[in-house]
Amino acid sequence: MTTCWLALGVSLRFLMAVPANALKLPATDDPLQQLWPNSDQEQQHKHAILKWQKREIAKHGARKGSICYDGCCGLGHRNHRTLGQAIHAWVHGQPLTVQWPSCNGVNSWALVQNEQVMREKFKDWIGPGDHSHECAINASNEPYYDPEQSRDSGLHAELMRFYRGPEHERLQHPVTKWYYAMQMIGFNFSPLGSIAARFLRKDFHGHGAAVIGVHLRLGNGEKAAVQDDRLPNISRHEVFRYVSQTADRIATEMLEVSPKKVRIFVASDTHSALEEFHKFDSRVFFFTGGNWLQDNQGVPIGHSDDEACADLEHTVMLEAVLMGYADVLLTPQWSELTAISKHLALSRGGQWCENQQWTGMSGNIPDPANGDIDVTAVRVQESQEDQGAANAMHEWEAILNGCPAEHCTAGYKCYSINHGLQSRVLTVQ
């Protein structure tokens, strides 16, 4: 019988309100000791971004003033677009000031990271702003890329390629690495960092089993998800079976351990599904100290000034970060929220496996029980120069069952970083 692992439910508001030392957490809960990045990793990414920025300013010129960005909608949506605006600011040596939707009168950007630390350490790069001061450029929702001034230099096309291009390439860009390194440092120094460190130590690691992280976007009644065809077209029970069987295959073929030796950390927009999934597969566990929306309440695209506003924001960010501490991150569905998790998992030396059927945002998912894998033939592809400032990036693409990896549309493509970015495909016949 598989052992049941569940986190003890602790009020997130209580944990946020009480200092870490008052909780009598041991010294090992110091985020600087447990959480990514450490000081050496921070300096590595800072060196890479400064090298990239020096080259870009030489090509496109420096500008004065801040770029001011107003984000909207859910955390994943606005975080991806804030990153997309950051590259436009940093290519000219400008800082980015960020205003996210207000939550009880607080800029929600400051809810998921330590505002003081961000101001002191990264004021030349990014910070919160009410945009009452002078802004060189004002942008909201979709990033603004100044096409008229940058068309001749090709900068506009370069920025759009970064923003709209393949995610696995964007995750390896120096701008992306630096953005998420700063965000994680701000997170680690906030009360959320101590909560994450405590959960990782007590409930995530140390149980003699590898962890597979999974994000399930089930909609919770959100109309936009239905209209965009982003929800599974199979029953919830079939989704559980599909994820469990996929986890079995990843355990055997990616982690090379028995499926009984893995645990499955699941995050979802539908909390009742987590409890049901645990009953279906006792390897499943999840974060229980947060605050969730009620069933069929939808996923809010903005914020309101109710008591649960900050708790919901904290919970979503915590789950996104915790998924990044899995040995393998499994993304059966497309979701912008998991960009945080993907970057963290790869940066820590883990793996990310993406369902290729969902790259087109289709509701179809393959049956993993019928898959096969063959890693005997490998092709090496050099990256573009501007994507390899931190280190040389190589993409290894396995040729499986006579299907070149870039043309396969079924199964999973799994990425890892060793000497650059590597990938192989888990195909479905």
MARTI-785592 format. One line per 3 residues: number of its first residue (from 1); their letters; for each residue z, x, y of C-alpha. Coordinates in nm, 2 decimals, decimal comma. Layout:
BEGIN
NUM	a	Z/X/Y | ...
END
This chain:
BEGIN
1	mtt	0,00/0,00/0,00 | -0,09/0,13/0,34 | 0,21/0,18/0,57
4	cwl	0,24/-0,04/0,87 | 0,27/0,13/1,20 | 0,35/-0,07/1,51
7	alg	0,48/0,04/1,85 | 0,81/-0,11/1,96 | 0,75/-0,36/2,25
10	vsl	0,89/-0,23/2,57 | 0,84/-0,39/2,91 | 0,58/-0,20/3,10
13	rfl	0,73/-0,31/3,43 | 1,07/-0,17/3,31 | 0,91/0,16/3,22
16	mav	0,73/0,19/3,55 | 1,04/0,10/3,75 | 1,27/0,35/3,57
19	pan	1,23/0,72/3,63 | 1,14/0,92/3,32 | 1,46/1,12/3,33
22	alk	1,66/0,79/3,34 | 1,49/0,70/3,01 | 1,64/1,02/2,86
25	lpa	1,30/1,13/2,74 | 1,30/1,47/2,58 | 1,14/1,77/2,75
28	tdd	0,83/1,74/2,52 | 0,75/1,42/2,71 | 0,66/1,63/3,02
31	plq	0,29/1,53/3,07 | 0,21/1,89/3,17 | 0,30/1,99/2,82
34	qlw	0,14/1,71/2,62 | -0,15/1,57/2,82 | -0,50/1,69/2,91
37	pns	-0,59/1,89/3,11 | -0,36/2,19/3,13 | -0,37/2,44/3,42
40	dqe	-0,63/2,66/3,25 | -0,86/2,37/3,18 | -0,82/2,25/3,54
43	qqh	-0,92/2,59/3,67 | -1,22/2,61/3,44 | -1,35/2,27/3,56
46	kha	-1,28/2,36/3,92 | -1,47/2,69/3,89 | -1,77/2,50/3,74
49	ilk	-1,78/2,24/4,02 | -1,75/2,50/4,29 | -2,04/2,69/4,14
52	wqk	-2,24/2,38/4,12 | -2,16/2,26/4,47 | -2,24/2,60/4,63
55	rei	-2,59/2,58/4,47 | -2,64/2,22/4,58 | -2,53/2,27/4,94
58	akh	-2,77/2,57/4,96 | -3,05/2,33/4,85 | -2,96/2,01/5,03
61	gar	-2,74/2,12/5,32 | -2,38/2,05/5,42 | -2,26/1,74/5,60
64	kgs	-1,95/1,65/5,79 | -1,73/1,35/5,76 | -1,62/1,14/5,46
67	icy	-1,82/0,91/5,24 | -1,62/0,59/5,21 | -1,66/0,38/4,90
70	dgc	-1,53/0,02/4,83 | -1,52/-0,06/4,46 | -1,50/-0,40/4,30
73	cgl	-1,47/-0,57/3,97 | -1,31/-0,44/3,66 | -1,16/-0,09/3,61
76	ghr	-1,45/0,04/3,41 | -1,72/-0,10/3,64 | -1,56/0,04/3,96
79	nhr	-1,46/0,37/3,80 | -1,82/0,44/3,69 | -1,96/0,36/4,03
82	tlg	-1,70/0,56/4,21 | -1,81/0,86/4,00 | -2,17/0,78/4,09
85	qai	-2,08/0,79/4,46 | -1,88/1,11/4,42 | -2,18/1,31/4,33
88	haw	-2,35/1,21/4,66 | -2,05/1,32/4,86 | -1,99/1,65/4,68
91	vhg	-2,36/1,76/4,68 | -2,31/1,79/5,06 | -1,95/1,92/5,05
94	qpl	-1,81/1,59/5,17 | -1,49/1,43/5,05 | -1,49/1,08/4,90
97	tvq	-1,24/0,82/5,01 | -1,19/0,53/4,78 | -1,08/0,17/4,83
100	wps	-1,04/-0,04/4,52 | -0,94/-0,41/4,53 | -0,59/-0,48/4,67
103	cng	-0,32/-0,56/4,43 | -0,01/-0,70/4,61 | -0,11/-0,51/4,92
106	vns	-0,17/-0,18/4,73 | -0,51/0,00/4,69 | -0,54/-0,03/4,31
109	wal	-0,70/0,32/4,31 | -0,34/0,44/4,38 | -0,19/0,23/4,10
112	vqn	-0,34/0,44/3,82 | -0,27/0,79/3,96 | -0,01/0,96/4,17
115	eqv	-0,13/0,92/4,53 | 0,08/1,21/4,67 | -0,05/1,45/4,41
118	mre	-0,41/1,35/4,47 | -0,37/1,39/4,85 | -0,21/1,73/4,82
121	kfk	-0,42/1,88/4,55 | -0,76/1,72/4,59 | -0,80/1,61/4,96
124	dwi	-1,12/1,80/4,99 | -1,27/1,61/4,70 | -1,13/1,26/4,67
127	gpg	-0,85/1,04/4,79 | -0,74/0,68/4,88 | -0,85/0,54/5,21
130	dhs	-0,83/0,22/5,41 | -1,15/0,33/5,58 | -1,01/0,27/5,92
133	hec	-1,11/0,62/6,02 | -1,47/0,73/6,09 | -1,69/0,73/5,78
136	ain	-2,02/0,92/5,76 | -2,15/0,67/5,51 | -2,00/0,33/5,40
139	asn	-2,09/0,21/5,05 | -1,97/-0,07/4,82 | -2,02/-0,16/4,46
142	epy	-2,35/0,01/4,38 | -2,36/0,38/4,50 | -2,57/0,45/4,81
145	ydp	-2,80/0,75/4,77 | -2,96/0,79/5,12 | -3,32/0,78/4,99
148	eqs	-3,51/0,84/5,31 | -3,34/1,18/5,38 | -3,34/1,31/5,03
151	rds	-3,68/1,19/4,89 | -3,87/1,51/4,99 | -3,61/1,74/4,82
154	glh	-3,60/1,53/4,50 | -3,23/1,47/4,55 | -3,25/1,09/4,53
157	ael	-3,42/1,11/4,19 | -3,17/1,36/4,07 | -2,87/1,14/4,17
160	mrf	-3,03/0,83/4,02 | -3,09/1,03/3,69 | -2,72/1,12/3,69
163	yrg	-2,61/0,77/3,76 | -2,85/0,58/3,53 | -2,93/0,84/3,27
166	peh	-2,79/0,89/2,91 | -2,41/0,88/2,91 | -2,37/1,17/2,67
169	erl	-2,56/1,39/2,93 | -2,36/1,25/3,22 | -2,04/1,33/3,04
172	qhp	-2,13/1,70/3,03 | -2,22/1,73/3,40 | -1,98/1,94/3,61
175	vtk	-1,93/1,65/3,85 | -1,82/1,42/3,57 | -1,59/1,68/3,42
178	wyy	-1,42/1,75/3,76 | -1,39/1,38/3,84 | -1,22/1,29/3,52
181	amq	-1,00/1,61/3,53 | -0,87/1,51/3,87 | -0,82/1,15/3,76
184	mig	-0,63/1,26/3,45 | -0,41/1,49/3,66 | -0,33/1,21/3,90
187	fnf	-0,26/0,99/3,60 | -0,04/1,25/3,43 | 0,18/1,29/3,74
190	spl	0,22/0,92/3,78 | 0,48/0,71/3,58 | 0,19/0,61/3,35
193	gsi	0,17/0,98/3,23 | 0,53/0,97/3,10 | 0,46/0,63/2,93
196	aar	0,15/0,77/2,76 | 0,32/1,09/2,66 | 0,61/0,89/2,51
199	flr	0,38/0,66/2,32 | 0,17/0,95/2,19 | 0,47/1,13/2,06
202	kdf	0,65/0,84/1,90 | 0,37/0,61/1,79 | 0,04/0,78/1,80
205	hgh	0,07/1,13/1,65 | 0,30/1,29/1,40 | 0,26/1,04/1,12
208	gaa	0,06/1,26/0,89 | -0,26/1,07/0,95 | -0,57/1,11/1,17
211	vig	-0,63/0,85/1,44 | -0,95/0,66/1,50 | -0,96/0,49/1,84
214	vhl	-1,16/0,17/1,88 | -1,24/-0,05/2,17 | -1,33/-0,42/2,11
217	rlg	-1,49/-0,61/2,39 | -1,45/-0,97/2,27 | -1,48/-1,14/2,61
220	nge	-1,16/-1,35/2,62 | -1,37/-1,63/2,77 | -1,55/-1,42/3,03
223	kaa	-1,87/-1,61/3,13 | -2,05/-1,29/3,25 | -2,01/-1,13/2,90
226	vqd	-2,16/-1,43/2,74 | -2,45/-1,44/2,99 | -2,52/-1,07/2,94
229	drl	-2,52/-1,10/2,56 | -2,25/-0,84/2,53 | -2,03/-1,02/2,27
232	pni	-2,06/-0,99/1,89 | -2,28/-1,25/1,73 | -2,05/-1,26/1,42
235	srh	-1,71/-1,41/1,36 | -1,39/-1,22/1,45 | -1,31/-1,18/1,08
238	evf	-1,65/-1,01/1,03 | -1,59/-0,78/1,33 | -1,26/-0,67/1,17
241	ryv	-1,43/-0,61/0,84 | -1,71/-0,42/1,01 | -1,47/-0,19/1,21
244	sqt	-1,25/-0,13/0,90 | -1,55/-0,03/0,69 | -1,69/0,19/0,96
247	adr	-1,35/0,36/0,99 | -1,35/0,42/0,62 | -1,69/0,60/0,65
250	iat	-1,58/0,80/0,95 | -1,27/0,91/0,77 | -1,47/1,03/0,47
253	eml	-1,78/1,17/0,64 | -1,66/1,29/0,98 | -1,29/1,37/0,93
256	evs	-1,33/1,45/0,56 | -1,01/1,28/0,46 | -0,93/0,97/0,25
259	pkk	-0,95/0,64/0,44 | -0,59/0,59/0,35 | -0,51/0,89/0,56
262	vri	-0,62/0,74/0,89 | -0,47/0,50/1,13 | -0,68/0,28/1,37
265	fva	-0,57/0,25/1,73 | -0,73/-0,06/1,88 | -0,76/-0,17/2,24
268	sdt	-0,92/-0,50/2,34 | -0,96/-0,75/2,62 | -0,83/-1,02/2,38
271	hsa	-0,47/-0,94/2,28 | -0,44/-1,20/2,01 | -0,73/-1,02/1,83
274	lee	-0,51/-0,71/1,80 | -0,24/-0,90/1,61 | -0,50/-1,06/1,39
277	fhk	-0,67/-0,73/1,32 | -0,33/-0,57/1,22 | -0,28/-0,85/0,97
280	fds	-0,63/-0,79/0,83 | -0,59/-0,41/0,81 | -0,24/-0,27/0,82
283	rvf	-0,37/0,07/0,94 | -0,43/-0,10/1,28 | -0,18/-0,04/1,56
286	fft	-0,19/-0,09/1,94 | 0,00/-0,05/2,26 | 0,26/-0,33/2,29
289	ggn	0,44/-0,24/2,61 | 0,18/-0,38/2,85 | 0,08/-0,71/3,00
292	wlq	-0,23/-0,90/2,89 | -0,43/-1,20/2,99 | -0,38/-1,52/2,80
295	dnq	-0,65/-1,62/2,55 | -0,97/-1,75/2,71 | -0,85/-1,67/3,05
298	gvp	-1,15/-1,45/3,11 | -1,16/-1,10/3,24 | -1,10/-1,09/3,62
301	igh	-1,36/-0,92/3,83 | -1,12/-0,88/4,13 | -0,75/-0,88/4,20
304	sdd	-0,50/-1,13/4,32 | -0,15/-1,09/4,47 | 0,04/-1,22/4,17
307	eac	0,32/-1,05/3,99 | 0,11/-0,95/3,69 | -0,16/-0,78/3,89
310	adl	-0,02/-0,43/3,88 | 0,09/-0,46/3,52 | -0,26/-0,56/3,41
313	eht	-0,41/-0,26/3,59 | -0,16/-0,03/3,44 | -0,22/-0,16/3,09
316	vml	-0,59/-0,13/3,10 | -0,57/0,23/3,23 | -0,31/0,32/2,97
319	eav	-0,52/0,18/2,68 | -0,83/0,36/2,81 | -0,65/0,69/2,82
322	lmg	-0,47/0,65/2,49 | -0,80/0,58/2,31 | -0,91/0,93/2,44
325	yad	-0,63/1,09/2,23 | -0,78/0,98/1,90 | -0,94/1,23/1,66
328	vll	-1,25/1,01/1,67 | -1,33/0,75/1,93 | -1,54/0,47/1,78
331	tpq	-1,73/0,25/2,03 | -1,89/-0,04/1,84 | -1,98/-0,21/2,17
334	wse	-2,09/-0,10/2,51 | -1,82/-0,10/2,78 | -1,80/0,10/3,10
337	lta	-1,42/0,12/3,05 | -1,45/0,36/2,76 | -1,62/0,64/2,97
340	isk	-1,26/0,75/3,05 | -1,19/0,76/2,67 | -1,51/0,93/2,58
343	hla	-1,47/1,21/2,82 | -1,11/1,27/2,73 | -1,18/1,26/2,35
346	lsr	-1,47/1,52/2,38 | -1,27/1,74/2,62 | -0,98/1,76/2,38
349	ggq	-1,21/1,86/2,09 | -1,24/1,52/1,93 | -1,55/1,32/1,84
352	wce	-1,71/1,01/1,98 | -1,92/0,79/1,76 | -2,15/0,53/1,94
355	nqq	-2,31/0,23/1,78 | -2,68/0,28/1,85 | -2,75/-0,09/1,82
358	wtg	-2,54/-0,15/2,13 | -2,72/0,11/2,35 | -2,95/-0,18/2,45
361	msg	-2,65/-0,41/2,50 | -2,75/-0,62/2,20 | -2,50/-0,83/2,01
364	nip	-2,64/-0,71/1,67 | -2,42/-0,47/1,47 | -2,52/-0,30/1,14
367	dpa	-2,33/-0,32/0,81 | -2,18/0,03/0,76 | -2,14/-0,02/0,39
370	ngd	-2,51/0,04/0,34 | -2,53/0,36/0,54 | -2,62/0,71/0,43
373	idv	-2,60/1,05/0,59 | -2,78/1,37/0,54 | -2,71/1,67/0,76
376	tav	-2,94/1,93/0,60 | -3,20/1,95/0,88 | -3,09/2,03/1,24
379	rvq	-3,29/2,07/1,56 | -3,15/2,26/1,86 | -3,24/2,16/2,22
382	esq	-3,14/2,36/2,53 | -3,00/2,16/2,82 | -3,12/2,17/3,17
385	edq	-2,97/2,44/3,39 | -2,79/2,21/3,62 | -2,61/2,04/3,33
388	gaa	-2,47/2,37/3,20 | -2,26/2,52/3,48 | -1,94/2,51/3,29
391	nam	-2,09/2,64/2,96 | -2,42/2,65/2,78 | -2,49/2,30/2,64
394	hew	-2,68/2,25/2,32 | -2,76/1,92/2,15 | -2,78/1,93/1,78
397	eai	-2,96/1,63/1,64 | -2,97/1,57/1,27 | -3,29/1,45/1,10
400	lng	-3,17/1,18/0,87 | -3,37/1,00/0,61 | -3,69/1,10/0,78
403	cpa	-3,59/0,94/1,11 | -3,56/1,17/1,42 | -3,23/1,11/1,58
406	ehc	-3,37/1,02/1,92 | -3,58/0,74/1,76 | -3,30/0,59/1,53
409	tag	-3,18/0,26/1,66 | -2,94/0,17/1,38 | -2,61/0,32/1,29
412	ykc	-2,39/0,56/1,48 | -2,46/0,87/1,68 | -2,15/1,09/1,68
415	ysi	-2,09/1,36/1,94 | -1,85/1,66/1,96 | -1,82/1,97/2,17
418	nhg	-1,79/2,31/2,01 | -2,02/2,56/2,16 | -2,17/2,29/2,38
421	lqs	-2,25/1,93/2,30 | -2,34/1,85/1,94 | -2,44/1,53/1,77
424	rvl	-2,54/1,39/1,44 | -2,64/1,04/1,34 | -2,49/0,81/1,08
427	tvq	-2,78/0,59/0,99 | -2,80/0,25/0,83 | -3,07/0,18/0,58
END
